[in-house]
Amino acid sequence: MPFGPLISPEVLSASRPAIRLLDARPGAEAYAAGHLEGALHADLNRCLSTASDPGFDPSRGGRHPLPSPSAWAARLGSWGIGPDTPVVAYDDASGGNGACRLWWMLKAFGHAGVAVLDGGLAAAAAAGIAVTGDVPEAPPALPPYPCGRWGLPTVDIGTVERQLKDPARKVLDVRSRERWRGEAEPIDPAAGRLPGTVNLPYTENLEADGRYKTPAALREMYLRLLDGTPADHLTVHCGSGVTACHTLLALELAGLPGASLYVGSYSEWCRSGKPLGKGA
């Protein structure tokens, strides 16, 4: 079965008994209202971040901090996922609302068999995959996944602050252009951006139908943005380190891997007292 980093609804439909399907949307209500048949709920807030943990503070790590590697390893085991388990993640935002974050988290554990459902829930339903409110039977649990660290590059707030002053590096903000310019901020307490960033919204990775652009089109777009900067000298961020993973997957498709993820992203930066940029 072809795998990663994307899988089409058509291929998924023919392969479903062999894969572990995970719904990465936030909130129990959305999952209960209807999910792809057989999908377990990998809630963005409870499973893919510590946003629901007691004492959660978005000024330290942003609105969706990563769980500890040990907690993630235990979570994978509880879903019956081991190193050889093929996994497909989906959401209702063409990968931008948790599915690509889940993809990144598994890739960061060295998991080879993981893909994001191209086009998400809507594309799957249009392809005839059943949507149901029934909760599937939990698979047999496995021991914690045998990995103890994040194996893909991340940066903290101090590192990204230094990178912003380094002409050999680029820091990419994938939020909307209006949020990057500081004209609107629907989620965080202050509008603006990290001064010195470049902007390319993650939605530019997609065609009008909500599926990813071709690898060739993505490569052309990101080579133009990089303008000679190596891909491994790029740091990607968004509001809270979730939609940034959508662009990290696009870079992988484009054959430009190696960029770092700033997990805390703008939600941490704007609460830190550090300067904010605005304007075109």
C-alpha positions in Angstrom: 0.0 0.0 0.0 1.5 3.4 -0.9 2.1 5.5 2.2 2.9 9.0 3.2 2.9 11.7 3.6 -0.5 11.8 1.9 -3.1 9.2 1.1 -6.1 9.8 -1.1 -9.7 8.9 0.0 -9.8 6.4 -2.8 -6.7 4.5 -1.7 -7.9 4.7 2.0 -11.3 3.2 1.0 -9.5 0.2 -0.5 -7.1 -0.2 2.5 -9.1 0.5 5.6 -9.0 -2.9 7.4 -5.2 -2.7 7.3 -4.7 0.7 8.9 -5.3 2.5 12.2 -7.6 5.5 11.4 -7.4 8.6 13.7 -9.7 11.6 13.8 -7.5 14.5 15.0 -10.2 17.2 15.4 -10.5 19.0 18.7 -13.5 18.4 20.9 -15.6 15.4 21.7 -18.8 17.0 20.2 -17.4 17.1 16.6 -16.3 13.4 16.9 -19.6 12.3 18.4 -21.6 14.2 15.7 -19.9 12.1 13.0 -16.6 10.6 12.1 -15.2 8.2 9.6 -16.3 4.6 10.4 -13.6 2.9 12.5 -11.8 6.1 13.5 -10.5 6.5 17.0 -10.5 10.0 18.4 -7.1 11.6 18.7 -8.4 14.9 20.2 -6.0 17.8 19.4 -6.4 19.3 22.9 -6.3 16.2 25.0 -4.0 13.8 23.0 -1.8 15.9 20.7 -1.0 18.6 23.1 -1.2 19.4 26.9 -3.9 22.1 26.3 -6.3 20.3 28.6 -3.8 19.5 31.4 -4.2 21.1 34.8 -2.1 24.2 35.2 -1.9 24.7 31.4 -0.3 28.2 30.7 -0.2 29.4 27.1 2.6 31.9 28.0 4.8 28.8 28.4 4.9 26.8 25.3 1.8 28.4 23.5 -1.7 27.2 23.2 -0.8 23.6 22.1 2.4 22.5 23.8 3.7 19.1 22.9 3.1 16.3 25.4 6.2 14.7 26.9 7.6 11.9 24.7 6.8 9.4 27.4 3.2 10.5 27.5 3.0 10.3 23.7 4.6 6.8 23.7 2.0 5.6 26.2 -0.9 7.2 24.2 0.3 5.4 21.0 0.4 2.1 22.8 -3.2 2.7 24.1 -4.3 3.0 20.5 -2.6 -0.2 19.6 0.0 1.6 17.5 3.5 0.1 17.3 6.4 0.7 14.9 4.8 -1.4 12.2 1.2 -0.1 12.5 0.1 1.9 9.4 -1.7 5.1 10.5 -3.9 7.6 8.7 -4.9 10.9 10.3 -7.6 13.2 9.2 -9.5 16.3 10.3 -12.1 18.7 8.8 -9.6 21.4 7.7 -7.6 19.6 4.9 -5.0 18.6 7.5 -4.7 22.0 9.3 -6.7 21.2 12.4 -4.7 18.4 13.9 -4.0 15.8 11.3 -0.7 17.2 10.2 0.3 17.7 13.8 -0.4 14.0 14.4 1.6 13.2 11.3 4.6 15.3 12.6 4.4 13.7 16.0 4.6 10.2 14.6 7.3 11.2 12.1 9.3 12.7 15.0 9.2 9.3 16.7 10.6 7.7 13.5 7.3 6.1 12.5 7.4 5.4 8.7 3.8 4.3 8.0 1.9 7.5 8.6 -0.1 9.6 6.2 -2.6 12.4 6.2 -5.9 12.0 4.4 -5.7 14.4 1.5 -8.8 16.6 1.6 -9.9 15.4 5.0 -13.3 14.4 6.2 -15.2 16.1 3.4 -13.2 14.4 0.7 -13.6 11.0 2.3 -17.4 11.4 2.6 -17.6 12.5 -1.0 -15.6 9.4 -1.9 -18.3 7.2 -0.2 -16.5 6.4 3.0 -19.1 6.0 5.7 -19.6 8.7 8.4 -21.0 7.5 11.7 -21.5 8.5 15.3 -20.7 4.9 16.5 -17.6 4.6 18.6 -15.4 1.7 17.4 -14.2 -1.0 19.7 -10.8 -0.1 21.1 -8.0 -2.2 19.6 -5.8 -4.3 21.9 -3.4 -2.1 23.7 0.3 -2.4 23.2 3.3 -1.4 25.4 4.4 2.3 25.1 5.8 3.0 21.7 9.6 2.4 21.8 10.9 5.9 21.5 11.9 8.5 24.1 12.5 11.7 22.3 11.3 14.0 19.5 13.6 13.2 16.5 12.6 16.2 14.3 14.0 19.6 14.9 12.2 22.0 17.2 13.2 25.4 18.6 12.2 27.3 21.7 11.4 31.0 22.1 15.0 32.0 22.9 16.4 30.2 19.8 13.8 31.7 17.5 14.6 35.1 18.8 18.2 34.6 17.8 17.2 33.1 14.4 15.2 36.3 13.6 18.5 38.3 13.7 20.5 35.8 11.7 20.6 36.7 7.9 21.5 33.0 7.1 18.1 31.9 8.4 14.4 32.5 7.7 11.4 32.3 10.1 8.1 31.6 8.3 4.7 32.5 9.8 1.9 30.4 8.1 -1.0 32.3 9.6 -3.3 34.4 7.4 -1.9 37.6 5.8 -4.3 39.7 7.9 -3.1 38.1 11.2 0.6 38.5 10.1 0.1 42.2 9.3 -1.6 42.7 12.7 -4.9 43.7 11.2 -6.9 41.0 13.0 -6.4 38.5 15.8 -9.3 36.2 16.6 -7.6 34.0 19.1 -4.6 35.5 20.9 -4.6 38.6 23.2 -2.6 40.9 20.9 -2.4 41.3 17.1 0.9 41.3 15.3 3.8 39.0 14.4 7.3 38.1 15.3 9.4 40.9 13.9 11.5 39.8 10.9 9.4 36.9 9.8 8.2 36.1 6.3 4.6 35.1 5.6 3.1 32.4 3.4 -0.3 31.1 4.7 -0.6 27.4 5.0 -3.8 27.6 2.9 -1.5 28.3 -0.1 -0.5 24.7 0.1 -3.9 23.7 -1.1 -5.9 23.6 -4.3 -9.4 25.0 -4.4 -10.8 21.5 -3.7 -9.0 21.4 -0.4 -6.3 18.9 -1.5 -2.6 19.6 -1.5 -1.0 21.0 -4.6 1.4 18.8 -6.6 4.9 18.3 -5.3 6.2 20.2 -8.3 4.0 23.2 -7.6 4.9 23.2 -3.9 8.6 23.0 -4.6 8.4 26.0 -7.0 6.5 28.0 -4.4 8.9 27.2 -1.5 12.1 27.6 -3.5 10.9 31.0 -4.3 10.2 31.8 -0.7 13.5 30.3 0.5 15.4 32.4 -2.1 18.6 30.5 -1.6 18.2 29.7 2.1 18.6 26.0 2.7 15.4 24.2 3.9 17.2 23.2 7.1 17.8 26.9 7.9 14.0 27.5 7.9 11.9 27.6 11.1 8.1 27.4 10.7 5.5 28.6 13.1 1.8 29.6 13.2 -0.5 30.5 16.1 0.1 27.5 18.3 2.3 25.0 16.4 -0.5 23.1 14.8 -1.1 24.5 11.3 2.7 25.0 11.0 2.8 21.2 10.6 0.7 21.5 7.5 3.5 23.5 5.9 6.1 21.0 7.2 4.3 18.3 5.4 4.1 20.5 2.2 7.9 21.0 2.4 8.3 17.2 2.7 6.1 16.7 -0.4 8.3 19.4 -2.2 11.5 17.4 -1.4 12.6 20.2 1.0 12.8 18.5 4.4 14.7 19.6 7.5 12.8 22.8 8.7 12.3 23.3 12.4 9.0 23.7 14.2 8.6 26.5 16.8 5.9 24.8 18.9 5.1 27.8 21.1 4.5 30.0 18.0 2.8 33.3 18.1 0.6 32.4 21.0 3.7 32.1 23.2 5.6 35.0 21.7 2.7 37.6 22.1 2.4 36.7 25.8 6.1 37.0 26.5 6.5 40.8 26.5 8.8 40.6 23.4 8.2 43.2 20.6 5.5 42.7 18.0 5.7 43.6 14.3 2.8 45.0 12.3 2.1 46.3 8.8 2.9 45.1 5.3 
